[in-house]
């Protein structure tokens, strides 16, 4: 349970708050102890000065018992007071050990006080030290005392413990207050957003589950607004997709039945071509062509509606051989009309699915040939289909171009969108949509490079990707 809490935003924020507050308190603790040590020593200097006043009031004559009592009360071994450039031993007692160090509080800076305090805390040995300071009330030039370090160290440790306990209390209270504030201002709104996402995911078509932004924090409000916009668009898209799916199912059924009907009509149309009537014989090929195009449209619609393209089976293949097969299948050659120019190096090897790439190229070449057939009556222009290819370090590219009249502006707007991007009159645009989808399955892209009065060029880009050069 504890580990699960620490993995939450609230738990980690609580830990970070405690850690940073404790760090701040530690940074304050060391200077505080150094200041406490300086005050402790200053107090001993004041007590020693007060004790020395007893000697002055009695004309320098006090009993040994009173002297020991005064020194014990001040917590020192002796007191030296310098007045009028004369150093005078005011009170004294035997010093048990040699003086270990001398500390002059008159010129000690903050870093020196921190250094001496840290050294005193880390050294547990009871030593005798000399301390020099300024007398109070300008009662002399300086006052000097000797004392043990053990009482000072105990006092410093006790003071540090009190400060540390107070730091822990402050850290706990601060962390609790910040935890409650973050819970209310951030965690609860974030949980609300997450809960809305979960509820919406259960039924994204239900518009009632779209989040209504209510956060007051600017960043969270922006996140809720973005989520609301996304959910609204997604709900609309899902509804449209459902309607299209229903429409697609109906179209598929109609296309299936229509294909069967047209196939039968095609058989009878073939027989009509053998008619002895010249008019019927002349009309039969046109009728057969129209029925064949209708059958092809039905079959293409059915294939697109199934959306069951298998993943590409990538393998090394010779591109020129594949291009030649496509050109031959479309009835194109260097001497045909229109002519076909192939500019592909014989040794160019690419990695692709041969069958799918054949379909893509066949579609592009067929569209180019049909565009040229449409302008066959223009005698002042050479009708040519050109297929070229190359490679660089990142990708292979294949260009299919023609010298036709270019694509209509309306066709270029939705070129790769099914049923909207037809490149010729009566076309459905399915061919280019399927071709673009097949290229995308290879991780590449199909682009329209140009289309104007001088012709049209399509570019297929296939990425090489890591490790493809070593593939079999």
C-alpha positions in Angstrom: 0.0 0.0 0.0 2.8 2.4 0.9 4.7 1.6 -2.3 1.6 2.2 -4.3 1.0 5.6 -2.6 4.7 6.7 -3.3 4.1 6.0 -7.0 1.3 8.5 -7.1 1.7 12.2 -7.9 0.5 13.0 -4.3 3.0 10.7 -2.7 6.0 11.9 -4.6 5.0 15.5 -4.1 4.8 14.8 -0.4 8.2 13.2 -0.3 9.8 16.0 -2.3 8.2 18.6 0.0 9.5 17.0 3.1 12.9 16.5 1.6 13.3 20.1 0.4 12.0 21.6 3.6 14.4 19.4 5.6 17.2 20.4 3.3 16.3 24.1 3.9 16.3 23.5 7.6 19.7 21.8 7.5 21.1 24.7 5.6 19.7 26.9 8.4 20.8 24.6 11.2 24.5 24.8 10.6 24.7 28.6 10.7 22.3 28.6 13.7 24.6 26.3 15.7 27.6 28.5 14.7 25.7 31.5 16.1 24.8 29.6 19.2 28.4 28.7 19.8 29.4 32.4 19.4 26.7 33.5 21.8 27.7 30.7 24.3 31.3 31.9 24.3 30.3 35.6 24.5 28.1 34.7 27.5 31.1 33.1 29.2 33.2 36.2 28.5 30.5 38.4 30.1 30.2 36.1 33.2 34.0 36.1 33.5 34.0 39.9 33.3 31.4 40.1 36.0 33.3 37.7 38.2 36.4 39.9 37.8 34.4 42.9 39.1 34.4 41.2 42.5 38.2 41.4 42.6 38.1 45.1 41.7 35.5 46.0 44.4 37.7 44.4 47.0 40.9 46.1 46.0 42.2 42.9 44.5 41.8 40.9 47.7 39.4 37.9 47.7 39.6 34.5 49.4 40.7 31.4 47.3 37.2 29.9 48.0 35.4 32.9 46.5 37.8 32.9 43.5 37.1 29.2 42.8 33.3 29.9 43.2 33.5 32.9 40.7 35.4 30.8 38.2 33.0 27.8 38.5 30.0 30.1 38.1 31.6 31.6 34.9 32.6 28.1 33.7 36.2 29.1 33.0 39.7 28.4 34.4 41.1 31.9 34.4 40.2 35.5 33.4 42.7 37.9 31.8 41.6 41.6 31.4 43.7 44.1 29.4 43.1 47.7 30.5 45.2 50.7 29.5 47.6 48.4 27.6 48.3 46.4 30.7 47.5 42.7 30.7 46.2 41.7 34.1 45.4 38.2 35.3 42.2 38.8 37.2 41.1 35.3 38.3 43.0 32.0 37.9 43.0 28.3 38.7 45.1 25.4 37.6 44.7 24.5 33.9 44.5 20.7 33.6 45.8 20.4 30.0 47.7 22.5 27.5 45.7 25.0 25.5 44.6 23.3 22.3 43.5 26.4 20.3 42.7 30.0 20.6 39.5 31.6 19.2 39.3 35.4 18.7 35.7 36.4 18.6 36.6 40.0 17.8 37.4 39.4 14.1 35.7 36.1 13.4 33.5 36.1 10.3 30.5 33.9 9.4 32.5 31.3 7.5 35.1 31.1 10.3 32.4 30.7 13.0 30.7 27.9 10.9 34.1 26.2 10.4 35.0 26.3 14.1 31.5 25.1 15.1 31.6 22.2 12.7 35.0 21.2 13.9 33.9 21.3 17.6 30.8 19.1 16.8 32.9 16.5 15.0 35.6 16.4 17.7 34.3 14.6 20.9 37.6 15.0 22.8 37.4 17.4 25.8 40.0 20.0 25.2 41.1 23.3 26.8 40.8 26.4 24.6 41.5 30.1 24.9 38.7 32.6 23.9 39.4 36.3 23.3 36.7 38.9 23.1 35.7 42.5 23.7 34.7 43.5 27.3 31.1 44.8 27.7 30.6 48.5 28.5 34.1 49.3 27.2 35.5 48.0 30.5 38.9 47.3 28.8 40.7 46.6 25.6 40.1 42.8 25.6 39.1 40.0 27.9 40.6 36.5 27.6 39.3 33.3 29.2 40.2 29.6 29.1 37.6 26.8 29.3 36.8 23.2 28.4 35.1 22.3 25.1 33.0 19.4 26.5 30.3 21.6 28.1 30.2 23.7 24.9 29.8 20.6 22.7 27.0 19.2 24.8 25.2 22.5 24.7 25.6 22.7 20.9 24.3 19.1 20.5 21.3 19.9 22.7 20.6 23.1 20.8 20.9 21.2 17.4 18.6 18.5 18.6 15.9 21.1 19.5 16.3 22.9 16.2 16.2 19.5 14.3 13.0 18.5 16.1 11.5 21.8 15.3 12.6 21.4 11.7 10.9 18.0 11.5 7.7 19.5 12.9 7.8 22.4 10.5 8.5 20.0 7.6 5.6 17.8 8.5 3.1 20.7 8.9 4.4 22.4 5.7 4.2 19.1 3.7 0.7 18.4 5.0 -0.5 21.8 4.0 1.1 21.6 0.6 -0.2 18.1 0.1 -3.7 19.2 0.9 -3.4 22.2 -1.5 -2.0 20.1 -4.3 -4.7 17.5 -3.8 -7.4 20.1 -4.2 -5.8 22.3 -6.9 -4.1 19.6 -9.1 -4.6 16.0 -8.2 -8.4 16.0 -7.9 -8.8 17.9 -11.2 -6.4 15.5 -12.9 -8.3 12.5 -11.5 -11.5 14.1 -12.8 -9.9 14.4 -16.3 -8.7 10.8 -16.2 -12.1 9.6 -15.0 -13.8 11.5 -17.9 -11.4 9.8 -20.3 -12.2 6.4 -18.9 -16.0 7.0 -19.0 -15.7 8.4 -22.5 -13.7 5.4 -23.7 -16.5 3.1 -22.6 -19.0 4.6 -25.1 -17.2 7.2 -27.3 -20.3 7.6 -29.5 -22.3 9.0 -26.5 -22.0 12.8 -26.8 -23.2 13.1 -23.2 -19.8 11.7 -22.0 -17.8 14.5 -23.6 -16.0 16.4 -20.8 -17.3 19.9 -19.7 -14.3 22.0 -18.7 -14.6 23.4 -15.2 -10.9 23.7 -13.9 -9.8 27.1 -12.7 -6.1 26.4 -13.1 -5.1 27.7 -16.5 -3.0 24.7 -17.5 -5.7 22.2 -16.4 -8.4 24.3 -18.1 -6.3 24.2 -21.4 -6.0 20.4 -21.0 -9.8 20.0 -20.5 -10.5 22.3 -23.5 -8.2 20.2 -25.7 -9.7 17.0 -24.4 -13.2 18.3 -25.1 -12.3 19.3 -28.6 -10.7 15.9 -29.2 -13.6 14.0 -27.8 -16.1 16.1 -29.9 -14.2 15.5 -33.1 -13.7 11.8 -32.3 -17.4 11.3 -31.6 -18.3 13.0 -34.9 -15.7 10.9 -36.7 -17.0 7.7 -35.1 -20.6 8.5 -36.1 -19.5 9.3 -39.6 -17.5 6.1 -39.7 -20.5 4.1 -38.5 -22.7 5.6 -41.2 -20.0 5.0 -43.9 -19.6 1.4 -42.7 -23.3 0.8 -43.0 -23.3 2.5 -46.4 -20.2 0.5 -47.4 -21.9 -2.7 -46.5 -24.9 -1.8 -48.6 -22.7 -0.8 -51.5 -20.7 -4.0 -51.2 -23.9 -6.0 -51.4 -25.2 -4.0 -54.4 -21.8 -4.2 -56.1 -21.7 -8.0 -55.6 -25.1 -8.5 -57.1 -24.5 -6.0 -59.9 -21.2 -7.7 -60.8 -23.1 -11.0 -61.3 -25.7 -9.3 -63.4 -23.1 -7.4 -65.5 -21.0 -10.6 -66.0 -24.0 -12.3 -67.5 -24.7 -9.2 -69.7 -21.0 -9.3 -70.7 -21.4 -12.9 -72.0 -24.4 -11.9 -74.1 -22.6 -8.8 -75.4 -19.7 -10.9 -76.6 -22.2 -13.0 -78.6 -23.8 -9.8 -80.1 -20.4 -9.0 -81.6 -20.8 -12.0 -83.9 -24.1 -10.5 -85.3 -24.4 -10.2 -89.0 -26.0 -6.8 -88.7 -23.1 -4.3 -89.3 -24.6 -1.7 -87.0 -24.9 -4.2 -84.1 -21.4 -5.5 -84.8 -20.0 -1.9 -84.6 -21.9 -1.1 -81.4 -21.0 -4.4 -79.7 -17.4 -3.5 -78.8 -18.5 -0.3 -77.2 -21.2 -2.2 -75.2 -18.6 -4.8 -74.1 -16.2 -2.0 -73.1 -18.8 -0.2 -71.0 -19.9 -3.5 -69.3 -16.2 -4.4 -68.7 -15.6 -1.0 -67.0 -18.7 -1.5 -64.9 -17.6 -5.0 -63.8 -14.1 -3.6 -63.0 -15.7 -0.8 -60.9 -17.7 -3.4 -58.9 -14.7 -5.6 -58.3 -12.6 -2.6 -57.2 -15.3 -1.4 -54.9 -15.6 -4.8 -53.3 -11.8 -5.1 -52.9 -11.6 -1.7 -51.2 -14.6 -2.3 -49.0 -13.1 -5.5 -47.6 -10.0 -3.5 -46.4 -8.2 -6.8 -45.8 -4.9 -6.0 -47.4 -2.3 -8.3 -46.0 0.9 -6.9 -44.5 3.6 -6.5 -47.2 6.0 -9.5 -47.4 9.3 -7.6 -47.9 12.0 -9.2 -49.9 14.9 -8.2 -52.1 14.0 -7.8 -55.8 15.3 -6.4 -59.0 13.3 -3.3 -59.7 14.0 -3.0 -63.5 12.6 -6.5 -64.1 9.4 -5.6 -62.2 9.0 -2.3 -64.1 9.4 -4.1 -67.4 6.7 -6.6 -66.4 4.3 -3.8 -65.5 5.0 -2.0 -68.8 4.5 -5.1 -70.8 1.3 -5.9 -68.9 -0.1 -2.5 -69.8 0.9 -3.0 -73.5 3.7 -0.4 -73.4 7.1 -0.6 -75.0 9.7 1.7 -76.5 8.0 1.5 -79.9 4.4 1.5 -78.8 2.0 4.4 -78.8 2.2 5.9 -76.3 5.9 5.0 -75.9 7.4 3.9 -72.6 10.8 5.0 -71.5 12.4 3.0 -68.6 15.3 4.6 -66.8 16.1 2.1 -64.1 19.6 0.7 -63.5 19.7 -3.1 -64.1 21.5 -3.7 -60.8 19.2 -1.6 -58.6 17.8 -3.9 -55.9 15.1 -2.7 -53.5 13.3 -4.3 -50.6 9.5 -4.5 -51.1 6.5 -6.7 -51.6 6.7 -7.6 -55.3 3.0 -8.2 -55.8 1.9 -5.0 -54.0 4.5 -2.9 -55.7 3.4 -4.3 -59.0 -0.2 -3.2 -58.3 1.0 0.3 -57.4 3.1 0.7 -60.5 0.4 -0.8 -62.7 -2.1 1.7 -61.4 0.2 4.7 -62.0 1.2 3.5 -65.5 -2.4 2.7 -66.4 -3.5 6.2 -65.3 -0.6 7.7 -67.4 -1.5 5.7 -70.5 -5.2 6.6 -70.2 -4.3 10.3 -69.8 -2.2 10.1 -73.0 -5.0 8.2 -74.8 -7.3 11.0 -74.0 -5.1 13.5 -75.9 -4.3 11.1 -78.8 -5.7 13.7 -81.3 -3.0 16.2 -80.3 -0.3 15.7 -83.0 2.2 18.2 -81.9 3.2 16.5 -78.7 5.1 13.2 -78.1 3.0 10.8 -76.0 5.4 9.2 -73.5 5.2 7.3 -70.2 8.5 7.5 -68.3 9.5 5.2 -65.4 12.7 6.1 -63.6 14.2 5.1 -60.2 17.2 5.6 -57.9 18.3 5.5 -54.3 20.2 7.4 -51.6 21.3 6.6 -48.1 17.8 6.8 -46.7 15.4 5.6 -49.3 14.6 4.2 -52.8 12.5 6.3 -55.1 10.5 5.5 -58.2 9.1 8.1 -60.5 6.2 7.6 -62.9 5.5 10.4 -65.3 3.7 11.2 -68.5 3.5 14.0 -71.1 -0.3 14.2 -70.8 -2.5 17.3 -70.2 -2.2 17.2 -66.4 -4.8 16.5 -63.7 -7.9 18.6 -63.2 -7.7 21.0 -60.2 -10.6 19.2 -58.6 -8.8 15.8 -58.8 -5.6 17.2 -57.3 -7.6 18.5 -54.2 -8.5 14.9 -53.1 -6.1 12.9 -55.1 -5.6 10.0 -52.7 -9.2 10.0 -51.2 -11.5 7.1 -52.2 -14.5 8.1 -54.3 -13.3 11.7 -54.5 -9.9 11.7 -56.2 -10.7 10.3 -59.6 -8.2 11.4 -62.3 -10.5 10.8 -65.3 -14.1 11.3 -66.0 -16.2 8.5 -64.5 -13.3 7.3 -62.3 -13.8 6.6 -58.6 -10.3 7.4 -57.3 -10.1 4.0 -55.7 -6.9 3.1 -57.7 -4.8 5.9 -56.3 -6.3 5.5 -52.8 -5.4 1.8 -52.7 -1.9 2.5 -54.2 -1.2 5.1 -51.5 -2.4 2.7 -48.9 -0.1 0.0 -50.2 2.9 2.3 -50.2 2.1 3.5 -46.7 2.1 -0.2 -45.6 5.8 -0.3 -46.7 6.5 2.7 -44.5 6.8 5.0 -47.5 4.6 7.6 -49.2 3.1 8.3 -52.6 3.4 11.9 -53.8 2.3 14.0 -56.7 5.4 15.8 -57.7 3.8 18.0 -60.4 0.9 18.2 -62.7 0.6 20.9 -65.3 0.1 21.4 -69.0 3.5 19.6 -69.7 2.5 16.4 -67.9 2.2 14.7 -64.5 4.7 13.0 -62.3 4.1 10.7 -59.3 6.9 9.7 -56.9 7.0 6.5 -54.8 9.4 6.8 -51.8 10.3 3.6 -49.9 12.5 3.9 -46.8 15.5 1.6 -46.4 15.3 1.6 -42.7 17.8 0.1 -40.2 19.2 -3.3 -41.1 17.5 -3.6 -44.5 20.9 -3.7 -46.3 21.8 -6.9 -44.6 18.5 -8.6 -45.2 18.4 -11.6 -47.5 
